[in-house]
Amino acid sequence: MRCRGLTAVTRERYYPEYVFTPGRGAWSREGGVPKKKRRDGGMSRGRRVDVEVERWIKSRARGPHPLRPPLERSVNPSRPSVTSRGGTPLLEEPTHPLARAFVALTRRLGLVPVGAQVVVRDEQVDLATLVDGVFVDQRGRVVLVELKCGFEGYNDVGNGRMRAPFQKFTNAPKNQHQLQLAFTRCMFERTFPEFGRVDARIVRMTDRGAHVTRIDGDLDATTRRVFSAGRRV
C-alpha cells in the first residue's frame, strides 16, 4: 500500500508559512529553511545520531519479544538493512555523545527498545511514516519515541499559526514535532490495533541535555478527530 509521506504533507497542509531565514535574527516568509551545517565524517550531526540510535535499538531488540512479530510485519523495503550480516553493522553502544546520552536517558526512564524505523500507514487519510523508536515501559505499555537533535534557540519560535483545525497552535518547531508525533501515534494504533492506546514522547537532544515532551492534550484530541473523519488529509 503506497501512501503519502507524513512530514511533507503536514508541512504543506498545516504550516506552509513557516520559514526561518538564518543569520538575519528574525522570522520571515522570504528565504528558506537552512541546511544543516554541522558535519561529522560527511554526515550531519542529527543523521549520525539517528543512525547510531537505530543500530543500538536493533542490536538491543534482538531475540524473542511479544511485540516483535507484529512489528516485523511492517518494514521499510527502501531502507538499507541494519543487520549484522552485510549492510550496516549493528551497534552495541553508540559513540556519538548525543546518541550515548539518549541511550542513558531511555535506561533511566525504564524504556526497553523493541523496534526501530517501524512503518505505519493509514489508507483512509492516505499517509505513512516511520517511527524512530518503539519501546516498552516498566508497566508493559508501548511507548513511541520521536528523536530530534538541536533546534537550540528557535524550538519555541514561530512566525505564525498553523492552519485549521490546528490554528490554536503556533507553527514553531516544537508544535510541528508534536503534530507529526500525534499523527504517527494514530497511525501506529491503526496499524497495530492489538496494542491499544500507546504512549508517545518527543526526545530532543542538545548539547545542554535532553528535553522530553509529551503531546499536548488539545492537539492530540484534534488529531484524533481528523482521523475519525476517515477522509484524506
C-alpha positions in Angstrom: 0.0 0.0 0.0 1.5 3.3 -1.1 0.7 6.4 0.9 2.0 10.0 1.0 4.8 10.8 3.4 3.6 12.4 6.7 6.3 15.1 7.1 5.8 16.6 3.7 2.0 16.5 3.9 1.8 18.1 7.4 4.2 20.9 6.3 2.2 21.6 3.1 -1.2 21.3 4.8 -0.8 22.8 8.2 2.3 25.1 8.4 3.4 26.1 4.9 4.2 29.7 6.0 6.9 28.5 8.4 10.3 29.8 7.1 13.4 30.5 9.1 16.0 32.8 7.4 19.4 32.1 9.0 21.7 34.9 10.0 19.0 37.6 10.0 17.8 37.2 13.6 14.2 37.2 12.5 11.5 35.0 11.1 10.5 35.8 7.6 8.4 34.4 4.7 11.3 35.0 2.4 14.3 32.8 2.0 14.3 29.1 3.0 14.9 26.6 5.7 18.7 26.4 6.3 20.6 23.2 5.6 22.4 21.6 8.5 25.9 22.9 8.6 27.5 20.8 11.3 29.2 17.8 9.7 30.9 14.8 11.3 32.6 12.4 8.9 30.4 13.6 6.0 27.2 13.0 7.9 25.2 15.7 9.7 25.1 15.5 13.5 21.4 14.7 13.5 21.7 12.0 10.9 24.6 10.4 12.7 22.7 10.3 16.0 19.7 8.8 14.2 21.8 6.1 12.6 23.6 5.2 15.9 20.3 5.1 17.8 18.7 2.9 15.2 21.6 0.5 15.3 21.5 0.4 19.0 17.8 -0.3 19.2 18.0 -3.1 16.7 21.0 -4.6 18.5 19.3 -4.5 21.8 16.0 -5.7 20.4 17.4 -9.0 19.0 15.8 -12.1 20.4 12.2 -13.1 21.2 9.8 -10.4 22.5 6.0 -10.4 22.5 6.0 -7.2 20.4 8.5 -8.2 17.8 6.4 -10.5 15.5 3.7 -7.9 14.8 6.3 -5.1 14.5 8.3 -7.1 12.0 5.2 -7.2 9.7 5.9 -3.5 9.0 9.2 -3.0 7.2 10.7 -0.3 5.0 11.9 -2.0 1.8 13.6 1.1 0.6 15.8 1.5 3.7 19.1 -0.4 3.8 19.1 -3.3 6.1 20.6 -2.7 9.5 21.8 -6.2 10.5 25.0 -8.0 11.5 25.0 -9.8 8.1 26.0 -7.3 5.5 24.7 -3.8 5.2 25.3 -1.5 8.1 26.6 -3.4 11.2 24.7 -3.4 14.4 25.9 -1.2 17.2 26.1 -2.5 20.8 26.8 1.0 22.2 26.7 4.4 20.5 29.8 6.5 20.2 28.3 10.0 19.5 27.8 11.9 22.7 24.2 12.8 21.9 23.4 9.2 21.0 25.0 7.9 24.2 23.0 10.5 26.2 19.8 9.3 24.5 20.6 5.7 25.5 21.3 6.7 29.0 18.0 8.6 29.2 15.9 5.6 28.0 17.6 3.5 30.6 16.8 6.0 33.4 13.2 6.1 32.2 13.0 2.3 32.2 12.3 2.0 28.5 13.1 -1.2 26.8 13.8 -1.0 23.0 11.8 -3.4 20.8 11.8 -1.8 17.3 13.3 1.0 15.1 12.1 2.7 11.9 8.8 0.8 12.0 6.5 1.7 9.1 3.0 2.8 10.0 0.2 3.6 7.5 -3.4 4.7 7.2 -5.1 4.2 3.9 -8.1 6.4 4.8 -6.1 9.6 5.4 -3.5 8.4 2.8 -0.4 8.8 5.0 2.6 6.8 6.0 5.7 7.4 8.1 8.4 5.7 10.1 8.5 5.5 13.9 12.0 6.3 15.1 11.9 4.1 18.1 9.3 1.7 19.7 9.9 0.9 23.4 8.0 -0.8 26.3 7.9 0.9 29.7 8.0 -0.7 33.1 4.2 -1.2 33.1 4.4 -3.0 29.8 2.9 -0.2 27.8 4.1 0.6 24.3 5.9 4.0 24.0 6.7 5.6 20.7 9.7 7.9 20.7 10.4 10.6 18.1 14.1 11.6 18.2 15.1 15.2 17.4 18.5 16.9 17.6 19.3 20.5 18.0 16.8 23.4 17.4 18.6 25.4 20.1 17.4 28.9 20.3 14.4 28.5 18.0 12.5 25.4 19.0 9.7 27.6 20.6 9.7 30.3 18.0 7.2 30.6 15.1 6.3 33.1 12.5 2.5 32.5 12.5 -0.1 30.0 13.4 -0.9 26.6 11.9 -3.8 26.2 9.6 -7.2 24.8 10.7 -8.0 22.8 12.6 -4.7 23.4 14.5 -4.9 27.2 14.4 -4.7 27.3 18.2 -1.0 26.5 17.9 1.9 28.4 16.5 4.0 26.9 13.7 7.1 26.7 16.0 9.2 23.6 15.5 8.1 22.2 18.9 4.4 22.2 17.7 5.4 20.8 14.3 7.1 17.9 16.1 4.1 17.3 18.3 1.7 17.3 15.4 3.8 14.8 13.5 4.0 12.5 16.5 0.3 12.8 17.1 -0.4 11.7 13.6 2.2 8.9 13.9 0.6 7.7 17.1 -2.8 7.5 15.4 -1.4 5.6 12.5 0.5 3.2 14.8 -2.7 2.4 16.7 -4.4 1.7 13.4 -1.5 -0.3 12.0 -1.2 -2.4 15.2 -4.6 -2.3 16.9 -3.6 -5.3 19.1 -1.6 -2.9 21.3 -4.5 -0.5 22.0 -3.7 3.1 23.1 0.0 3.8 23.2 2.1 6.5 24.8 4.4 8.8 22.8 7.2 11.2 23.6 9.5 13.6 21.7 13.1 13.4 22.9 15.1 16.4 21.7 18.8 16.0 22.3 21.0 19.1 22.6 24.5 19.9 23.9 22.8 21.1 27.1 20.9 17.9 27.7 17.8 16.0 26.8 14.3 17.5 26.6 11.4 15.1 26.9 7.9 16.3 25.7 4.5 14.6 25.5 1.9 15.6 23.0 -0.4 18.5 24.0 -3.8 17.1 25.0 -5.8 19.5 22.8 -3.5 18.9 19.8 -3.9 15.2 20.3 -7.7 15.4 20.6 -7.9 17.4 17.4 -5.6 14.9 15.6 -7.9 12.0 16.6 -10.9 13.9 15.3 -9.1 14.3 12.0 -8.5 10.6 11.8 -12.0 9.7 13.0 -13.4 11.6 10.0 -11.9 9.0 7.8 -11.0 11.3 4.9 -7.8 12.0 3.0 -5.9 14.7 4.8 
